[in-house]
């Protein structure tokens, strides 16, 4: 039986609700709606900008549209550096479900394509709290396509560009390289990074939580591709010079070597090679020894290659003539308590003979006819002690102390290349004074359309006289006989300098030099060679560096289409004269 309940009999239900409480409840509901309306108005109208910004921070992204980096070309338009599309692989670790049998089966193949061990790949994906991690950047594009075809959730790729260097090791020190962000780090890549890099574009997009683009917003700014840079380098000359230098360094078990080839008329560098070198796009385990562009950044005491410049200053000052006798007896000279010696007692020589036999005593006596100021001004005028004005990072200025601080013995030693320092590039440029009828011309790494205007230092007569002396030095009876070349007349000066380590000269360590020009009457090329620490017993510049000069000159002149000016086979005697140290 159901029992009925009379609600009116309940004292609680039967009591009347106070009117104020009903009004309060209605008022609270009204206030709630008003608050919600006010909040909506604030969000939608008054505070709209703030919330838009917050939304953009969380979901809107500006995607960079990379610019295609400009190419680096040689003087003939051959590519030395260019950019190609590359795939950079990234991941959202929390989305990569390695417990899924299908995903687990694909992971070994992914690691193989990435050239990573499975353990290394797992380490990259270990932190599941991350929403972005780079796996590997700048893979070949076809590898990226294969990874994309695997279809692994959480593994994505981005299109970038990477540099390729077709000439590899021979041109590495000239071209340099870029980092993974496509920024120049060495060589011309660094020197012209702004011009080559162009300007990246941008695209504003909305992304979802998974990092996928939902829609584009705003206007897209297209990228501006970088400019091409054309160098003065001839890739064929560069390759040949590098090969011959490497062969000589290895043959004499030397520490390193450099060679510079310059167009004698324009100052354009046709080749600038160093050994050891490196492959620009494969830079694992590189050392400073490989990266350093020795021909430009390293400075050395040039030794006897300075003697023609000293003699040129004396000729220009009217102190001597080529036939002026210089008595070198007894093969040594005392200068304020210090003894300067030759390898032999050459007796009475002419000024031309001093250069031919590379006499320290004869050069010292010629320098004593000059003031320290005259010598300093002459050395400075041809570029010593000054940073080369060349578009290349790290070019060294060398060392040439103010003449007021020179002691007599220092003036003497500087006349034959000790007590000052220069780079191989500076030595090469200094010989333009002989090749251009007494005018020094600036060096350049960029192709020139017109020959530069040189600065007159010597008269045409002085320059011609020194060229004839250089021809004697490279001929029979001279120190550089191995520099002779079939079909072309050459002139040049060898040099051998003890290697300074700290404040002292290291026992048994030398640098061998040869600097010269060809053909002698109308020079078209200047070539300078340096071999550092040859260790097979032979260390003289005429033996170690001159043969490289010979082969490089011959090949370069042929490539330039210069007709032969002599029809003789080089005359090299069995025991060439050795320059004194």
Steps between C-alpha positions, in 0.01 A plus 500: 500500500637837400516760759424856389707794606353840557773752421300781646514330832882529503608797708792571262295486182207675648709798610503803274829598324606854582465734207849640542657159444323453170607843389859425602508181295357674196746787549793257522392329181468836330843606624645175370357564154622858512850380599504248222383762255765744620767234475387410149504866402850539644629191319328577174530877489709686757773241563490342158856596405646340811323168447583501133866534591475219753338276244768582248773424752354154550398410148627757247850460363718690257662251267828609346521448127874445441669685217710307255863593570688645206760302310876552508648479150852493366617750237367279219156449656567153640324432830713494814206503744124467458190416705277198446173404676547295815264326742531570872321243717323599822261328738238542771625229739170454685330415170746227401337186635789256512273242669295476183619186314475675164708797618751272675551308176584821311742648755808295390448618142464859621827473694670356192385787278614750762839323528443468873502202733158397636626594847597851387158545338324381816706750702375782276140392560539419869352820643128471440437839663654674201278616219791560259844348450738499204596147399741579218542796272592547136461148371494435128154577364439146376579364847242739643243370252569142606455597865175676415379185320536299821202693637602490865272718709696771685790504249500801268734677261578856403647622173831683538804556283851366536822598324689287255862560402585329170873583515543346848841518665693705241273806538397452864710782645375744239130417510466410870173354626170575675351359819172310530314832513649590159718776645853544365774388737822512297642631175288681244187350655577714805640803318185538286248343734255791473503512122485123459239443771226721359197566720264237638127536444220424747154349516255545789300185581276343764617163630313239700634319804671248275698771325305465179411809299124560518480821299707791379441848635632830376706568192792278399837674459699319231874438557768692310764261369866584553730645236754295307866591564757455222856451617826563318599138570548269202386157622736320259803695621383455858472123463838463329678723754348306788598163352863602442525656845361188667743277310796711610390523864459123513825434312703706748289389800432864580256634754302715255524716191336785309501634146363827360454572129428859396427661165793741476301759303175514694592384852230229477577189701471205262575243771553495872559150635611352829585148611379334720144585403150364565172418326267798568178298530656219708656668798509235771810497722650809339793679664630854475795368300262401221269802517763773508558686174876518546568704187304794642490460879850369582807724492865396477843650461534497120875444485682559172183580303543851649837560334363617160286759679799632697706518182211674320491769771875557462474516120214749520693712751797515259734334747593213268467372145466135389872493410620672821763276666436373852786333686367211710844377615559304718142371489392665825458845650487631856222747582520648852630174643279262303636288216305464176618221269455348154507128423813565287751779453380645170772764493431797275145506363293750308166613643333265252731223622396567860140415407605206282716341770268617782787653698411614851829687525443679170142593590616630839760722336239636259260570791776695678490749211137576591345666802258306717228740391563431131473125557190532718324722248582259218378195693182680606431619147487144367265394779703364791369574848156587359183296491419399141189675367338178391145371550602208714471446877809472715756651262815568706699822483836353593763688697720792401627704791541880475840585353595730791539193723724305259849416615773463235495121522121498466519717190749250361294188578179655367671562168510123446169410664554458875345723767179568310211273404254468215235266368536313172232729354703808598812355339306429181360853485838661569638351177236685298738798525740313270231355272326835437793725415540631854133525599342305787144383433243381754412132530142382466298180539222633276503503122599839358362642177780754461864508616554710813710816514825417676699715741843592358784399730795433268582628157444276198876471464548380858221243467652365177847481654372298797305267266825420318666427835212268590553321169866450595399365842273244333756409234833314489717608791202623701322364807168434324599296195223245560248778438577497128210406274490354150400765248483797735763729651470532876649719766478448871670479834524209735506542875575279797427626849555341836169448675445709807324333791429745780800731534754259358573320173420130517784265412446314176175675409480711183258657258580480131377779271504589134344812351526586133338611175472396136564574220785728603464781244120524516387324820152349497508304827662527840526179700611461861556164671571417865573158649505481880747271676622263228655209685677272252835679518444755222350827619626773265243704310677434170465125554163468674284794385643585155380178327141578599542851359629353172207265443233746612639778278513277194145369542355843583654676203373228268148530641521877454601453136833678542731405210846361591779759492798265503570177318747340733499217750573617857871487583535369852844418634562208733596714800300824508610787720349490848380821657644579846280482807 
